[in-house]
C-alpha cells in the first residue's frame, strides 16, 4: 500500500485508467447517454453567437434597415430571431439538466461500487495489515480518494470529450465565418498552451502535497479522538493540540500553495482571452472602417470596406471568449486526471494488497466439531518480514517452538508475564494470523485448511479491550443476527449476571449504546462482551483473554460461577493474570519468553515449586501487602 508521503509521478497511467473504467462498464448506457448529451450541448453552444450575428447584420445596422425596407418586416424578423434564441436556450437548459442527472447518477453509482469493494477488501485483510496502517489513512482511501475518482469520471472523463469536441466546433465555425480573424485570435493559443502546462505542473505538485497532508491530519484526528481518555488522563491536551496544529498548519500551507497557483492560473487564462478579443477588435475594426495600407506603407481608406460586418465582429468576440472556456476546462480535466491517478494508485494499492489469511479453494468445514486444539512446534512473529528461515536467536519471535495439546472439553489456563505470548496463542487458534513454522490444528485439521468463517463461528472470544458498536444493547449482543432469539440473549445475560442491570435501564435491551460503549463502565462492557461470546457460540470452543480483568470481586464471582456451567463439556482456553481465577482449570500452562516452561494442575505446579509457584507467591504477597 502506498505510504502517505509517496507522490504519484505520472500524469497518466493506462493500466490505472482501464481499472477505473472497469467500474464504469456496468453503466455503459449512462456513459453513452452522457456523451450524446455532451455533444448536443457542444453543438448548441456556438449557435447563439451565430444567431446574434444574424440579428445584428440583418436587422439592426443602418444598411440592414435600408435593405429591409418596412420597419414591420425588420421587427418581425427580430421577433422570430428572439423566439429562436429563446427556444434554443430552453433546449440547452433541458440538455444541461439531463446531462447533470446522467453524470450525477453515473458518478454516484461508481462511487458506491468502489467504496463497497474497498470496504469489502478491508474486511478480508489480515489483522497485521491494520497493525501497520493507521485508521485515518484508511478512512482517507474510502472517502477522499474515492471522491477524487468520482470527480474524474463526472467532471473529467466526459468533460474531456465535451471540451475537445467544443474546441473543434468553435475552430471550424470561426474559420468558416472569417478565416483571417480566426487565425488572428488563434495566435494566443501557443502562449496559452505553455502557460497551461506550466500551471498544471505546479498545481499537480501542490495537489499531491495537499493529499499527503490531508491523510496525516486524518490519522492524527482519529488517534486523538479514539484515545481521548488517555489524552485527558495524562493531561496531554496541550501537547496533542500542538502536535495536531503542526499537521494542520502543514495542510493549511499545502492548500494555500494550491490556492496561490490556481489564483494565478485563472487570471492568466482570462488575460490571454482578452488579448485575443483586443486583437480581433483592432483588426476587425480596421476592416469595418475600410482602413488599409498601400504599397508604400501609407494609410488609405476604402481599400477593404465591407470585408467584415458588425455582426461578424460581435459574433467573433463571443466565439473567441467561449473558445477559451473549454481550453481552461481541459486544464481542469488534466488536474482531475492527476488527482484520479494518485488516488486510484492508493485505492488499488489497498485492493491489490495480498490477503495473507485467505481460504484455500478446497477449504474444509468441521461438521462434527469436537474442540481438540494442537500446537505442533509453532514459531510465530507479528513482524511479516520474519520467515521460517529466520534464525531462532532473532528477538522478533513471539512464540518459540510451542508444543501444546488441548483435549476436547478440557479447560486450559495460560499464565505468564506480559509478553510471554499468551494472547498470541488465542489469536492463532482463531487464525487471525498464520504461523511461520509448525502448525496449529483444530480437530486434527490444520487451521490453514479450514474455512475461516466455519472455524471462527465455533470460537467465542472475550477480549480485555471490549469493542461495542453504536446501536442497542441487544444488537450488540446478537451482532444483528436475526436468527438469534431474544430468549437466547436473556439466558446468556442471566448466566453472566448482567440481566438485572440491563432491565434497570430505561429501555432495557433496546437501550442505545453510544460509540465504543461510552456510557457503560468497563466492567459492564466486559460482562456484555462475555454474554455476546456465549450467545454467538453457546456450546462449542470458548477462548477467553483476561475476561475478568476489569470487574469487581462480586462480579468476578458471578462470572466464575457462570464459567463453571459454560465450560462444562467445552474446550476452554483462559488467559489470566489473577491466578485465583484459574485454580479450577483442568490444566495450567506456564509460558515464559514464548516458550512453555511448565504444565500441570494448580496443586501440581505449586508442589513443583517452579516458575508458577514463584508467580503465585509474588502475587499473593502483593495482595497481602495491599491489604
N, C-alpha and C positions, 0 to 999 in steps of 0.2 A: 504494500500500500504506500502511496506517495506521502512523504513526510510533509508537514505543514510548511516548511521553508523551501521545499522544492519548487522550482519555477519551470513552467512548461515553455519550451523554447520555440516550438513550431507554430506557425500561423495556421497551417492546415495539415491535417493527417487523414489520409483517405481511409485508413482502416477504422479510425475512431468515427469518422463521418458515416461509414457504412453501418457501424454498430448503432449509431444514433438513428439512422434512417430505418434500421430494423424495427425500432419501436413505432415508426410512422406507418410501416407497411400495413398493419391491420386496419388503418383508417385511410386507405387509398382513395376512397370516394370523397372524403373530406378534403384530401390534398388536391385532387383533380378539381373539385368544386372551387377551392380557394384560388388555384392557379387561373382557372377560367374567369372568375370574378376579378382577379387582379389584372388580367389582360384587358377585360372590358373597361375597367376603370382607367387603365393606361390609355386606351383608345379614346375615351371620352374626355380626358383631361385637356388635350390641346385644342379641342373643338371650340371651347369657349372663347379663346383668343381669336380664332378664325371668324366666329360669329360677330365679335366686336369689330373686327376689321371690316367685315361686310357692312355692318350698320354705319360705321363712320364714312366709309368711301361711297356707299350707295345712297345714303340719305342725309348725312349731317354736314358734309362740306359744301361750300357755295357752288362748286361745279356740279355736284350731285343734284342740288336743288334746281339748277338750270336745266339739267338733263331730264329730271323727273317731271318737270312741268308743274302740275297742280299740287298744292300743299296737301290735299286729301290723299293723294297717291303716296306721298312721302310718309305721312302719318300712318297710313295703312301698312306700308312696308315696315316701318319701325315697330308697329304693334305686333305684326307677325314674327318679326325677329325677336322681340322681347318675349313673346309666348314660347317660341322655340328655345330660347335661352333658359327660361324658367322651367320648361318641360325637361330639358336635359339635366338641369340641376336637381330636379326631383328624382330623375332616373339615377343620377350619381349618388344621391342620398340613399336610395334603395340598394344600390350596388355596394356602397360602403357599409351599410348596416348588415347586409347579408355576408359580406366579406369578414367583418368583425366577428359575427356569430360563428361562422365556419372555422375561422382560425382559432377563435377562443375555445371552441369545443375540441378542436384538434389538439391544441396545446395542453388543455387540462386533462384530456384522456391519456396523452403521452406522459404527462407529469405523474398521474396516478399509477400508471404501469411501471415507470422507473422506480418510484417510491416503494411500490409493493415488492418489486424484485430486490431492491436494496435491503428493505426490512426483512424479507424472507431469507436473504443470504445471511444477514446478521444473526438471525435465529439459528441458522445451521452451523455457524462458525464455532470453533472450539474456544474454550474459556481462555486459553493462552493468548488468543487474538485480542481479547478485551483487556487482558493484563498489560498489553503493550500499546494500546491505542486509547487515548483519552476520550471520554464520553462526548465532550464538547466538539471534538473534531469529527466524530461520527455523526453527531447531530447536524453539523455543517454539511456533511455529504448528503444527508437526506433532505435538507431544506435548501440552503443557498446554492449548492452545486447543482441540484436537480432543477432549481428555478432558472439557473443560467442556461441549461439546455432547453428549457421551455421558451426562454427569451429568444434563443437562436432559431427554434422551429417557428414560433409565431411571428417574431419581429425580424428574423434574419433570412431564413430559407426562402419564404415566399416573397419577402421584400427584395431579395436578390434577383429573383425572376422578374418581379414587377418593375423595379428600378431600372434594370438592364433593358427591358422592353420599352419603358417610357423614354429612356435616353435615345434609343434607336428611332422611335416615333418622332420625337422632337427634332432630332437631327435631320431626318428625311423631310419633314414638313418645312423646316427653316430653309433647307437647301432648295426646296421646290418653290417656296414663296419668293426668295431673293437670295441667290447663292453668294452674292458679294457680301451682303450684310451677315450672312451665316458664317462665312469664313472669317470676317472681322470679329464676330462675337466668339468664335472658337479659338482665337489667339490666346485667350487667358487660360484655356484648358490645360496646356502643359504646366503652367505655373501652379494651377490648382492640383494637378496630379502629384507634383513633387511635394507641395505643401501637405497634401492629404497623407502621403506616405510618411513624411516626417512626423506629423502629429499622431498618426496611427501607431508608430513605433513607441513614441513617448507614452501614449495612452495605454498601450499594451503592457509596458513595464509597470506603469502606475497601477494598472488593474491587478496584475499578478501580486504586487506587494500588498494591495488592499485585501485580496482574498487570503493571503497568508496571515496578515494581522487580524482579520476577522475570525479566522479559525482559532488563533491564540486567545482572543478575547472570549470566545465561546467556551473554550476549555477552562479559562480562569473563572468565568462566571459559574459554570457547572460545579467546579471544585468547591468554590466558596459557599454556594447555596446548599449543596449536599453535605458539606462539612461545617455548617453554621454552628452546630453545637460545640464542636472543637474550637472553632474560631472564638466564640464568645466565652467558652470555659477558660481558655488560656489568655483572654484579653488581647487577641490578635487583630481586633477590628481595624486599628490604625495601620498596622503593618500590612494587612490584607488590602486595605483601601489604597495604600501607597503602591503596592505591587500591581493591583488592578489599574490604578491610574497610569502607571508606566506603560502597560499594554494598551490601555485606552488612548493614551496620548500618541502612541505609535500608530494606532488605527486612524486617529484624527489626522496625523501628519500624512499618512498614506492617502486618505480621502482628500485632503487639501491639495495634495500634489495632483490627483486626478482632476479636481476642480480647476486647478491652475491651467493645465494643458487643455482641458475642454473649453475653458473660458477664452483661451487664445484661438483655438481651432474654429469655433463658431463665427467670431467676428472676421477671421481671415477669409473664410468662405464667403461671408456676406460682402466684404470689401471687394473681393475679386468679382463677385456677381455684379456689383455696382460699377466696377471698372468696365465690364462688358457692356453694361447699359450706357455708360458715358461714351464709349466708342461708337455704339450704334447711333446714339443721339447726334454725335458730331458728324459722322459720315452720312447718315440718312438726311440730316438737316441740310447739308450741302447739296444733296441731290434734289431735295424738295424745292430749295431755293434756286436751283439751276446754276450753282456756282461750280466752275471748273478751272482748269489751268491749261493755258495754251502751250505751244511747243517751246516758247521762250521762258516758261515758268510764270507768266503773268496771269492774274486772275481774270476770268471772263464769266459773264452770266449768260444763261440760256443754253449753255453747252449740253446739259443733260436734264433740262427741265422736264418734269413729269416722269422721270425714271423711277420714282417711288412715291407712294401716296401716304397721306397722314394716317390712314387706317393701317397700312402696312407697317409704318413706324410704330404705332401703338401696339399692334399685334406682336411685332418683333421684341419689343421691350418685355411684354408679358411672357412670350415664349422663352426669352433668354433668362429671365428670372426663374421661371418654372423649371428650366433645364438644370439649374444648379441644385435644386432641391433633391432630385433623385441621385445626383452625384454625391451630395452630402449624406443622403440616406445610405449609399453604398459604403461610405466610410464607417457609418454606424454598424452596418452589416458586418464589416470586417472586424470591428471591435466585438460584436456579439459572437462572431465565429471564434475569435481568440478566447473569449470567455468560455464558450462552449467546449473548445478543445481542452482548456485547462481543467474545467470542471468534469468533463467526461473522462479524462485521464484518471482523475481521482475516483470517480464513481466506478468506472470499470476496474480500477485497481482493487476496490472492495469486492466487486462481483467476481473478479478473477482470482481472489485470494483462495489458495488451496484449502479445502475442507479437510484438515488434518484428522478430524474424528468423523469418519464417514462410514455408512453401512456398505458392506460388500454387496455385489449384485445378488448373491445367493445367501444373504443374511438369514440366520436361523431365528426361530422363536422357541420359547420354552413352554409348551402346553401343560406339562405336568411339573410345575415348579416345586422344588424341594427346599432350596435355600442353602446349599453347600457352597462355601467360598474357599478358594485355594489361591495362595500367593506362592508361585514357584520361582525362586531365585530372582526376585524382582529388583531391578535397579531403575530408579526414576529421578528425573530432574525437571524442574519447570522451565529451565533455560532450553529453548528449542535448538540451540546450536550444539547441545550435548547429544552425542550419538552413542551407539552401542560400543564403538571403538574408543570412546573417551576413557582415559586411564582411571582406575579405581581411586587413585590419590587425588583426583580433581575435587575441589571443595564444592562444586556446584551440585554434586549428587545429594539428593534429599533422602532417598531410600537406597540402602546398600545390601543387596543380596537377601532380601526378606523372604523367609520361608514360613508361611503361616497357613494352617489348615483349620477351617471352622466347619463343624458338622451341622447338618440341618437341625434347627431348633435350639442350637447352643447359643448361650449368651456370653459374649466375649467383651471384656473391657480393655481399652488401650490406655496405658498411662505412661508418663514420662515428662521430662522437662519440655518447655516451649522450644519448638524447632526440631523435636525428635522425629517428626514425620507421621504423627498420628492422623492428622487431618488428611494428609496425602493418601493414606490407606483408604479412607472412606471415599475420597474423590475418585480413586481408581476403580473401586467396586462399581460405581455408577458410570464408569468410563467417561468422566469429564476430561480426562487426559489419557494418553497412551503411554505405556512404559517403553523405555529404551532397550531394556534387556529383560528376559524372563517372560512370564505370562501370568495374567490374572484370570481365574476361571470361576464360573458360576455353574453349579451342577455339572461340572466336568467339561463345560464348553468355554473356550477362550472368549472373553468378552468382545474381542475384535471380530469374532464370527457371528455375534448376536446382533439382531436389530436393536438399535438404541432405544426406540420407543417401547419395545416389548420389555427390554431389560429394565428400564427406569420405571415402568409402571408397577414393577414388583418391588421397588426400592423406595421406602419412605425416609425422607431426610429432614431432620430438625437441626438447623444451624444456630450457632450462637448469635450471629448477626441476622436478625429476623427481618425479612422484607415483606411489607404489606402493601398491596395496591390500593389506589383510590377506588372506593366503592363501599358496599355494605359489608358487615362482618360475615354474613352468610356467603356472599360472593367470594370473599377472600378464603373462606374455609373450603368451598367447593371448587374454587378456581373456575367458576361459571360452567361447571359440568352439570348439565341438566339431568343427567342420569342418576345423580346422587340425590337421594330423597332427604327431606327435611328431618325425618325421624332419625336417619343415619347420622346427620350432623349433630342433632341433640344428644344422641347416645355417646358419640365421641367426646363431646364437650362435657358431659357428665363424668366420663372416665377421668378426664384431667382436672376436673373441679372448676371449670370456668363457666359452666352453665348458669349458675346463680348470678354470677357477675353480669353476664350478658342480659339476663332477664331484668336486672336492676336498671339497665339503660332505658331511656325513654322509648326507643323504638325496637328494643330487643335485638333480635338477629338482623333486623333491617336497619340498624344504626349505621350511619355513614362513617366510614373510616377515612380520615384525611391521608394525603400522600405520605407514604412510609409509616403510617400509623402514628402520626404526630400527637394525637390526642390520647394515646394509650401509654401506660407505664411499660418499662422494659419487661417486667415480669408478666404482665398481661399479654404483651405481644408474644412472649415465649410460650405461654400456655396456648394461645391461639395457633401458633405455628405447630405445637405438639399435636393439637386436635386436628389440624389440617393434614398432617402426615398420616394420622390414624384413619381419617376419612378417605384419603386417596388410596391407601394401602392397608386395609384393616386386618389382613390375615396373611401377609407374606413377609418379606425381609424388611427389617427396621434398622436403619442406620442413624445413630444419634451423635451429634458433635457438641459436647458440653451443653446439653439441652437444659440442664438445671442451673446454669451458671449465674443467672440473673434473677433468681426468685428467692423469696424469703424462706425461712426454715419451715413454716407451716405449709406453704405452697409446695416446697420441695417434698415434704412428707406425702402430700396428696399425689404428686407425680410419681413418687416411689411406689405408692400403693397401686396406682394405675399401671405402672410398669410391670409389676408382678403379674397382673392379669394379661396385659397386652403381650408380654414376651413369652407367655406360655405357648410352647409349640412353634415359636418363631425364631428364626436366626436373628440375633441382635448384636450389633457392634456399638459399643458405648465408649465415648471419649469423655473422660472426666479428670479434672484436677483435684476435686474434693474426693479423696479416696473413700470417705464414708458412704458415698452414693453408689459404689460399685462392689461393695463387700459381698453382696448376694449373687454376683455373677458366677456362672459356671467356671469361667477361666479368666485370668488376668494376664495380659501380655504386656511386659515392660519393655519400652523402647528407649534407646539412647543413641543419639547421633546417627539416626537412620537404620539402626540395627535392632533386632530382637535380642535382648540380653537375658531375659527371664520369662518363664511361663509357669502358671500354676494357679491354684485357688488362693484366696486371700490368706487362709490359715497356712497353707504350704509355703507361700512366699515369705510370710512373717517368720516362720520356723527356719527357713533357709538363711535368713539374716543377710540377704544381699542388698542390691540397689533399691528394691521395692521397700524393704524393711527400713532403710535409711530415709526414703521419702516419707514413709508413714510416721516415723519418729519425728522427723523435722516438722511435718505438717501439724501433728498433734501438740508438739512443744510450742509452736507458734500460737495455736489455738488456746492453749493453757495460759500463755503469756498475755494474750489479748484479754482473757477473762480476768 
